Amino acid sequence: MNRKSTSWTSPSNIALVKYWGKIDNQIPINPSISFTLKESLTKTKITFEESTDFEYEFFFDGVKKDDFRPKLNTFFERSKSFFPSLNFLKLKIESSNTFPHSSGIASSASAFSALTLCLLDNEVKDSSYDKDFFLRASHISRLGSGSASRSLFGPISIWGKTSEIQNSSDENAVVLDNMPIDFPKFYDSILLVDEGEKKVSSSAGHELMRNHRFKSLRILQSNINFKNLIKSINEKDLGLFIKIVEDEALTLHALMMTSNPSFILFKPNTIEIINRIREFRNNNHVDMCFTLDAGANVHLLYPEYSRIEVIDFIENELLKFCKSNKYIDDSVGMGPSKIH
């Protein structure tokens, strides 16, 4: 085999109904639903060379990063049966993000989905990249990061078995079919309160749910919220949509604050931004809502028809609460793409 390479970009996603807690083999305790982002991407290139056994090097932003190896080793151990050629390959993995790593913008989701797409691309004999290809990639990427399974589809994807969605699965995500044609396009302005690494990884947070005192109530709540969020999309009920998305965001952080050990991932400016969003929405009757991943940064979601007002609000009132007056101007996208 000659030396060959393949490159993919894959997006982060922002969960509307959160996946928080799992059982063995990366199976979620509740279904989740997310917007796939457009600009918050991981770009990964893998160069493959023949070898007597499997080995790899990992580079992030051009720098060799051995501290990523524990997560990568776990992923390769879980997924090696899907990639039989890996036993005789040496990989050079080169990765970069368009957004800050490990600050609550689901970097593991975009990273493991992009990595999986490169590995799977090397295994397939044609380049059709059909629905089955992305379903397989979703299934495998889940073994590195559960939320990575959702990054393979856009604009809205679902992961976790639920009676609300006929083809849903715990083992891979699926795209939300039959959305109303005129459901508004959403933007996501990511307000960067803190660009540093989180106090606790998402993997550790999921593990804390195993014996959480509110686990059974959380499973019940998430299923109710999931059903109602689907209803809000189908009926284009933005009021209900906003209520559920914010409830899910605050619940995620409440679960972390009441775990053992407990963690507070909010920063003072996170709370200030949330309060300002609520006040502006109430005073100006603008459709928008906040959500958060497991970090301090705030995702401000809003439909396209609110964009002028929201951008003006961000630049005049919210930027002063952001690190270095920075935010990411993103929108909902359609998923990964191969770099030719």
Secondary structure as UniProt FT lines:
FT   STRAND          4..17
FT   STRAND          22..23
FT   TURN            24..26
FT   STRAND          27..28
FT   STRAND          32..50
FT   STRAND          55..60
FT   TURN            61..62
FT   STRAND          63..64
FT   HELIX           66..68
FT   HELIX           69..79
FT   HELIX           80..82
FT   HELIX           84..88
FT   STRAND          89..97
FT   TURN            101..102
FT   HELIX           107..123
FT   HELIX           131..141
FT   TURN            142..144
FT   HELIX           146..152
FT   STRAND          156..159
FT   TURN            163..164
FT   TURN            166..167
FT   STRAND          173..175
FT   TURN            181..182
FT   STRAND          186..191
FT   HELIX           202..208
FT   TURN            209..211
FT   TURN            213..214
FT   HELIX           215..234
FT   TURN            235..236
FT   HELIX           238..257
FT   HELIX           268..284
FT   STRAND          289..291
FT   STRAND          298..303
FT   HELIX           304..306
FT   HELIX           307..313
FT   HELIX           314..318
FT   HELIX           319..321
FT   HELIX           323..325
FT   STRAND          327..332
FT   STRAND          337..339
//
